[in-house]
Amino acid sequence: MPRDDPYKYFRVEGPELLERLGMGALAIDKGSPIEGGVAALLRHAHTLKGAARVVKQVSIAEHAHAIEEVLSPHRALAEGIPRECAGALFAQIDAIAAELALLSATIARSVPSEPPRGPAAGLALPMVRAEIGEVDAVVQGLGQALAELELLERTLGAVDQTQKLAQALGRQLAAPRRSDPQTLSGALERAQRGAEELVSALAAADRRLRQGLERLGRELEDTHATAERLRLVSVSSIFTSLERAVYDAAQALGKKVTFAAVGGEIKLDGHMLSVMHGALLHVVRNAVAHGLEREPERIALGKPPAQAVRLTISRRGGNIIFDCRDDGAGFDVSAARRVLRENGEDERSLPDDQVLMRLLEGGVSTSDRITNLSGRGIGLDVVRDAAQQLGGSVKLESSAAQSFGVEVSVPFVVAAVVVVSVECEGRTLTLPLDAVLESTRFSAEQIVRATARETVCHQGRVIPFAALARAVGLGSSHAPQAWSALILRTAGGTVAVGVDRLIGTKTVVLRPLPAIARASAVVAGASLDVLGNPELVLDCDALVGAVFCLAGAPAPGARGPRPILVIDDSLTTRMLEQSILESAGYEVTLATSGEDGLEKARARPYALFLVDVEMPGIDGFTFVDTARRDPELAAVPAVLVSSRSAPEDLARGKAVGAYGYIVKDRFDQRELLGLIERLVGD
């Protein structure tokens, strides 16, 4: 900021307060609790109004006062605020945002030498400020390091005293000696005592120096790691603007849309996140515009009334994955083919997936008119350019009348990762903690060996086991022994790996290996210690695959969709559950009654039964009880679905052997899929 900028502090504080107000407005629109309640939003608005008046921004102060007027009648509420309040708040928030943008532009014109900040206007990230906890950690770490240095300086005083002892001993030994035995004996005794004092003093000084240096090294290493993380940006910083983009698009089209984002705890390089923020704005708007389904259409298809847009950001090997999916109408491939023909292109030889990928080249739009949201055929072109700029790739997936997905995979530059450190064949290796279910210990007797294959039993399931050294290529087979072990779970399955010693957990800044450094596929990258020495960070997805390969078994992820039997006499419920499960990648078979369900359950193996309780004839309780008594069906987990939520119904479901009980009026799609994944995820 220029030195003569009278608004320099206001231009920092204003956008931060505005973002908090925007988050509150989104919560009101969704009917969700507001963090801190309406009182917190009123404080933000009042602070913004006061700050605006101080810098003579009367219009911003008036808009902030209007926000107070909207919120004041609902001061005592944390939720249940009328949804129309959200629209009124957004109108004032947008007006303030426009005023702030105009103010910044005015300052930029008045000081032309000021360098531009961030990406193009409209795509800039919210102003990023260091998290106070990490700043405190740096300050505290430096304070501890200074304290250790002071202790080391005191130890130098002891070293000086030791030097004096050594000099005195040297003088005694160098002095001429009388030949009489008594005098010689006394001199030798004094010299021996001096030598003993010298040895003791040296040992004490050595001990204090080593302990001090070890503590100082730990403090500097932790502080160095924290300082590195300060240059990274939390992914969650872009979620509010993306959710607002979804809200605006839904309002423009008169649709109900929900937005969910996962992976906000990941920290990435600011440039990468800035570029992807702009691309993701296009992706989420496209999800709303091109997934267009009216509420009656969705209900007829067995879908929830509101369209869902879900963004998942994760780390896969050496890449960061940005995956956005919606449960709308999918992409109209036939319409895309028609547009290609109208453009003079021969699309007859292109499979559907290639037609989808053609959308990334721009100029192809299936919208029949140009609007603020669609019709120009440039949205996915922007996504492609962003991926190319970051050295990544884009993949499109569409399921007719079910969903549309955009996955952008880009190699990370730096990323903050919580890891667990282990010792393996005398080396320190680290594994991302998010893939570690637990640490445990297996005796030699618990490891079942058949030729080169090893397995262990974990929570009632047999899973592959391998020594980590063998899995990463650092050693060969081991003689039978007890192991400290980590249980790893990824999309590829669950395995156990044996390590020599567990060291602990820490947060590191992960960097990709340079192209010239050839490494195994199980290596995701490296982190640097305080001295700049690299420590390898393993890719748990590849590691799990390597363990399955050693066990001679295909990874579960290599199998086809897991089959689930849905048993319900209601057409609406059956279609809704089928839609949800197939969108999540499961194969679904439908049964219309308990009798039909038993017949189909015995005809082929299933991974899970999803059973309605209230059905004529064989009800859900009876179905589960019958299945538990059948040796061929007893191992298949069953989940009950019912509108009955009385304690005695829940108890009966548990008594007959159901693994879960979903109450219909509290139905949550994520809860259902999470339960099913826990039961059949492997």
N, C-alpha and C positions, 0 to 999 in steps of 0.2 A: 504494500500500500504506500502511496506517496506520503511524504512527511506532512504536506499541507492539506491532507484530506480530512476535513472536519467530521466526516461520517465514518471514519475507519472502524471504530468500535461498534457503531450501530449496524454497519454492514456485516459484522460477524454475528452480533446478538440477534438481529432481526430475523434472518433466515432460520436460525436455530429455534427460536420461539415459534415461528410460523410452521416449521415441520412438526413440532409437538402438537400444535393446534390441529394440523392436518391429520395426524394420527388419531387424535380424539374424535374428529369428525367422521373418519372411517369407522371407528368403533361404534359410534352412534348409529351410523347407517346399517351396520351389521347387527345391532342389538347386543353388542358385546360390552363387558365391563370396561370402564375407562380407568386407566392407571392413575390412581390418585383421586378419581372421581371428578365431578364437574368443578369442584373447588380448585383443583389443579389447573384446569383449563382457564378458569377465571383469573387465576394468578398469572398465567402466561399472557393472557390478553391484557391484563392491567399493566404488567411489566412492559409489554410492547407499546402500549399507549403512552406510558410515562416516558419511555426512551425516545419515542417519536416526537413528543412535545419538546424534549430537551434539545433535539437537533432541528426543531422548527419544521418537522414534517407533519403538517396539520392534517392532510388527507389520510395518511396512514393512521394517525391517532384517531380520526373519526371512524375509520373502518374497524379498528380495534375496539372502540367503544360500542359499535354495532354488534360485534361478537359478544361483548358483555351483555348487551340487551337480550340477545337470543338465549344465552345460557343462564342468566340470573334466575328466571322462574323455576329452573330445575336444579338449583344449587344442592339440594339435599339428596339427589339421586346419583347413583353410580352407573345404572343401566335402566332400560325401560324408557329412555327419553324418546319422544316422538321422532320418527325418521325424517319428517320434513325439516327438523332442525338441522340435519346434516346438509341439506341443499342450501339453506340460508347461510350456514357457516362456510361452505365451499365458495359461495359467491363473494363473501368478504375476504376469504383467504386468497382467492385468485386476484382480487383487486389489489390487495397488499403486495402480492408477489409481483404484479405488474409495476407498481410504484417502486419497489425495491430494484427491479431490473432497470427501470428508467433512471433511478438515482445512480446506479453503478455505471450506466452508459454515459451519464452526464459527467461523472468523475473521470471516466476514461478519456472523454473528449477534451476535458480541461487539462489533463496531464498526458499528452500523446506519447510520451516516452515510456509510460508504464507498460511492461510486457503483458501480453494476454495470459489469462489464467485458465488452464483446463481446456476441455474440448469445446466444440462449437456450442453456440448459445442454444439453450433448450435441452442439451444433452449432458450438461455438466453435472457431476456428482454433487450431492449436498456437501456443504463445507465440512471437511473432516478435521476433527480435533482429537488430540491424543486422549485416550481413556485415562482418567485420573488415577485409577488403580495401578496402571502400568507406569505412569510418571512417578507415583509414590514408590513403586518397587525400584525404579532406577535411583531415586534420591536415597532411599533406605540402603540400597546395595552399595552405593558410593560412600555413604556414611559408615557402613560396616567396614568397607575396605580401608577407609582412612583410619578407623579405630585400630584395625589390625596393623597398619603401617606404624602407628604410634607404639604399639606393643613391640614390634620388631625393633624400633629405634631404642626402646628400653633394653631390649636384649643385647643390643650393641654395647651397652654399658657393661654388661656381664662379660662380653667378649674382651673389652678393654682390660677388665680385672684379670681375666685369664691370661692375657698377654703379659701383664705385670708379673704374675706368678711364674710364667715361663721364663721371663728375663731374670727373676731372682734365682730360680733354679739353675739357670745357665751360669750366673755369677758364682754360685756355690760350687758348681762342678769345675769351674775354671780357676778358682782360687788355689794357690799353692798349699799343699798339705804337709803338716808335720808327720814325721815318721812314727811317732809313738802310737801304739795301737788304740789307746783310749780316745785320743783326740780324733783319730781317723774314724773310729766307730761312731762317735757322736756326729761327725759331719755326714757320714753315710745315712744315719737315721734321719737327720734333718732333710737331707736330699730326698730320701724315700717318702717322708711325709709331704714334702713339696710336690713330688711327682704324683702322689695319690690325690692331693688337692687339685692339681692340674687336670688329671683324668676326670675327676668328678665334675669340675667346673666345665670342662669341655663337653661332657655328656649332657649336662643340664642345658648349656647353651645350644647344643645341637638339637636337643629335644624341643626346646622352645622355638627355635628357628623353623624346624620342620613342621611343627603344629601350626605356627603362625602362617607359614607359606601355604600350607594345605588349606587353611580357612580362607586366606586371602584369594587363593586360586578359585575356590568355590564361589566366593562372593563376586569376583570379577567375571566368572563364567556366566553366572545367573544374570548379572547386570548387563553383560554384553548381549545375551540372548534377548532380554527385555528391550534393550535399546534398539535391537534389530527389528523387533516386532512393531515398534512405534512407527516405522515407515510403511507398514501394511495397513490395509483398510478392511474392516469387517464387511462381509457380504451383506449383512442385514441393513447396511446404510442405504441400499438401493431399493429395499422392499416397499417402503412407504410410497415412493414415487411410482413404482410399478403398480401397486394396488390402486393408487389414485387414477392411473391411466385406464385400468380395467373398469373402475367405477364410472369414469367419464364416458368411455365407449358404451358401456351398458346403458347409461342414462340416455345417450344419443339414440340408441336403437330401441329403447323401451323394453329392455330385457332384465331378467334377474340373473346375476352372475356372482359367484363367490370366488375369492382368490385365496390361495394358500401357498406359502413359500417355506422351503426346508433348506437347511444348510447355512443359516445366517451366522453360525459361529465360526465359519471358515474365514480366514484372513488372507487377502491376496494383494498383489502389487496394484497400486492405485491406477496405473495406466491401463492395465488389463481390465480392471473393473469398470473404468470409465468408458472404454470402447464397447464392452459388452452391455453396459447400461443402455447405451443408445440403441443397440441391436435388439435388446430384450423389450424395449418399449414398443418396437414394431411387432415383435412376436406376440406379446400379450394382447395388443390391439387387434391383430389378425385373428387370434384365437376367439375373440368376442365377435368380430365381424363375420368371419367365414364359418364359424360354428353355429350359425344362426338357426335356432329352433325356438319356436314359440312354446309357451308353457303347455298348452293342450297336446302339442306334438310330442313333447318329452314324456308327459304322463302316459300317453298312448303307447310309447315305446318302453314303458317301465322304468324311466329315468326320474331322478329327483326333479322337482319343478325348476330349480335354479341350475343353470349351467355352471360347471366347476372348471376353473383354470388353476393348474397346479404347477409351480416352478420348483424344481429340485436342483440344487447345486452340490456337487460332490467331487471327490477326488478319485480317479481311477488310474492307478499306475502313475505315469509321469504326466497325466493330463488332468485338467479341471473340466468337468462335464456340466454344462448348462442345459437342463432338460425341461422343456415346457410342454405340457399336455393339457388338452381339454376333452370333455366328454360330450362335445357338440355333435354336429351332423357329419363330421369328417369332411374331407376335401372332395369336391365333385370332379373326379378324374375325367369323366366323359365330357364335362363342360370344358376342361382344360384341353382335351383333344380337339374339340370343336374350334377353340380359339387358335390352336396351332395350325389347323387346316386353313382357317381364315387368313392366317398370316403367311400362307404359302408353304408351310412345312409338312412333310410327309411323316405322320406320327404312327402309321399303321404297324411299323416294325418295332415300335418302342413298347416294352412292357410297362405296366402301371407305375412301378417304382422309378423308372427312367422319366416318365412323364412328370412325376412329382419333382424329381431333381431338376427338370427343365425350368421349373418355377424360380429356381435360384438365379437364373440368368437374366431375369427381369423382362418386362414387356408383356407378361402373360397374366391377365386378370380375368377371372370368371364373373366378376361383378357386372351387372347390366347397366350400372350408372356410376358416375364418379361422385364420391362423397368425401367428407373429411377423414373417413376411416379406410376406404377401399376404392378400387377402380382404376388405379394407375399402374399396378403391376410392379411396384418398386419395393414393397415391404421386405420380401425375402431376399431381394437383391442387396439390400443394406446388410442383412444378416450374413450373407455370403462374403461381402466385402470386409465386414468386421472379423470374420473367421480367418480370411486370408491375411489380413493385416497382422493378426496374432499368430500366424503359422498353423492354424487349425483347420477343421473340416466341419461340414454340416450334414446331418442326416435327417430326412423327412419320413414320417410314417403316417399312414392313414388307414382307418378301418371304417368301412361304409356304415353310416348312421351311428357310429360309436365314438370315434375320437380322432384327433389329429395331433401329432407330436413333432416338435422340432428339437433336435439334439445338436448342440454345438460343443465340439471337443477341441480344446486348445491346450498346448503345452504350457505348464506353469513356468513363470520366471522365478518367483519366490512365493512361498506359502508357509504360514505358521501351522505347525502340526504338533499335537500332543502325542508323545511316543513313550513306549516302555523300553528301557535299555536292558539288554541281557548279555551275558558272557557266553561265548561259543568258541570252543577250540582256542582259547586265549585271546580272542578278539571281542571287541564290544560292537554289537549290532543293535539297531533300534527298529521297532515295529510300530506303526500307527496304532494308537490306543483304541480308536473307534472300531477296530476289527477284533479286539480282544474281549471275549466274553468273561473270562475269569482266569486266574492262575491257580494251579493245583499241584499235586505231586502224585506220581504213579509208582507203585512198587514194581519190582521185576516181575512178580507173579501176576500183576494186573495187565501186563502187556502181552497180548496173545500173538504169537509168531507162527507164521506158516510160510516156509521158504523165505523169500525176501519181504514178505508183507507183514505189517504189524498193525494191530488194531487195539483199541481200548473201549471200555464201556463208560459213557458219560450221560448221566441223567436218563438211564434206561435205554440209551441208543448206542449201537456199535458204530464208532467213527474211526477213520484212518489215523494212524500215529506215525510220526517219523522224527528222528533226531534232526534238529534244525541244521546242524552241520552237514548232514547228508542231503537235506532238501536244497540247500544253497550251494552244494558242491565243495564244501570245505573238508569233508571227511567221508569215510566209507562206513560200512555197517559196524555196529558196536556189539560187544558182548552183552548178554542180559544184565541190566542194571536198573536201579531206581532213577527216576528223572523228576526234576522240576519241570513243569510244563505250562504252556499257554494254550487255552482253547480259543481258536480263531474261527470266526464266522464271517463269510462274505456272501455275495450273490452266488458264488460257486459251490457253497456248502460249508460244512463244519468239520474241522480237523483238530488234532492235538499235535503240538510240536514240543520236543524235549530240548531243554537248554541246560548248560552247566550251572548257571547261576542267574537269578533275577537281581538286577541292580536297583531299579526304581523308575519313576516316571519324570518327565520334564517336557517343556515346550521348546521346540527347535524351529528354526527357519530352514525350510526344505528348499534345496536348489537342485535343478536337473544336472546330471553329469554332462560334461562337455562331449561333443560328438566324437572326439578323438579317444575318449576313455571308453574302451569296450568293457561291458559289464553284463552279468547274467540278467535274464529277463525278470528275475525276482528282486532286482534292485530298482527302487523308485527314484532315488537320488541320494543326495548327501547333505549333511549339515556340517557346520564348522564349529569347532570348539574355540575357546578364547584365544588360543595360540594359532588358530587358522588351520588346525589339522582336521581332515575330513572324517566323518563318521557315517557309514552307510545306513540309509533308511530303506527298509525292505518294502516291496509292494505285496500286500497281503493277498490280493486277488490272485496274482501269479504264484505266490507261495502256496496257497490252498490248492491250486491246480497241480503244482509240483508234488505235493503230498499225495493227492489222489493218484497221480501217475505212478509214484513209487509203490502205492498200495495195489496197483494193477486194477483199479476200479475207475469207471468214468465219473467225472464230477457231476453232481446233481443238475447243475446248470446246463449240462450237455443233453439232458433228457428233454423230451417233448413236454407240452403243457401238462401240469398235474391235474388229474381228473377229480371233479367234485360232483357229488350227487345232491341235487336240490329237491326236497320233497315238500310240496305245499299244494293245498287244494285251491288257492287263490291265484288266478291268472296274473293279476297285477303284481302280487308279491313275487311270483316265480320269475316274471320278466324283469322286474327290478333287480333281483338278486343275480339273475343270469347276466344282465348288462354290467353290473358292478364287477362280478367275478371274471367275465371274459375280458373286460377292459384291463383288469389286473394281470392277465396272462394265463388264467386257468381254463381248462376244458370243462364244460358244464353239461351234465345230463339232467333232464327234468323228469320228475315223477309227480303224479297228481294225487296220490293217496299213499297211506302207509303200506297198504298191500302191494301197490305198484312199486313202491320204494324197495320193499324187501325182495321182490322178484328181480329188480334191476341190480340191487346190491349184490345178489348172489350170482349174477351173470358175468360180472367182470370186476377186477380190483379197482378200488377208489382210494384216494388219499384222504377224503373227509366226507362226512354226511352233514348237510345243513337242513334241519328238520323243523317244520312248523309243529307247534304243540297241539293246537285245536283243529283236528281233522275228524271227519266221520269215520267210523270203523276203527282201524288201528290208529290211535293218536300218537303224537310225538314221544310221549313218555314210554308208551308200550313199544314203539319202534326201537328206541334206544335200548330198552331193557332186553328186547328180543335179540338185538344185534350183539349185545354183550354176552349173551348165553350161547351164541353161535361161534364155534372155534374159528371159522373162516372169516368172520366179521369182527371178532372181539377186539382186534388191534387197531381198527379204523376209528379215529377220533370223531365224535359227533358234537355238533353245536345246535342247541335248541333256539328257536325264534318264536316269540309269543307276545301277545298283548297283555298277558297275565303277569303281574309283577308282585303278587303277594309273597311274603316270606315263605309260606308253605309250598308255593309253586317252585320257587328257587331251590328250596331244600329237596323237593322231590326230584327235580332235574339232576341235582348232584347225587342223590341216592341211586338213581338208575344208571349213573355212569357218564353223564354228559360232561364234556370238557369245557363248555361255556354256555351262557344263557343270555341271549340278546332280547331286550324288551323293545317292542316295535315303536312305542311312542317316544322312546329315547334313542331311536336308531341313529347310529353314527357310522357312516361309510368307512372312515379311517379306522375306527375302533374294530369293526368287523374284519377288515382286511389285515389289521395288525394281529388280531387273535388267530386268524387262519394261517398267516405267515409263521407265527410262533409254533403252531401245531404241525404244519406240513412243510415248513420252509426248507427242510433238508430233503 
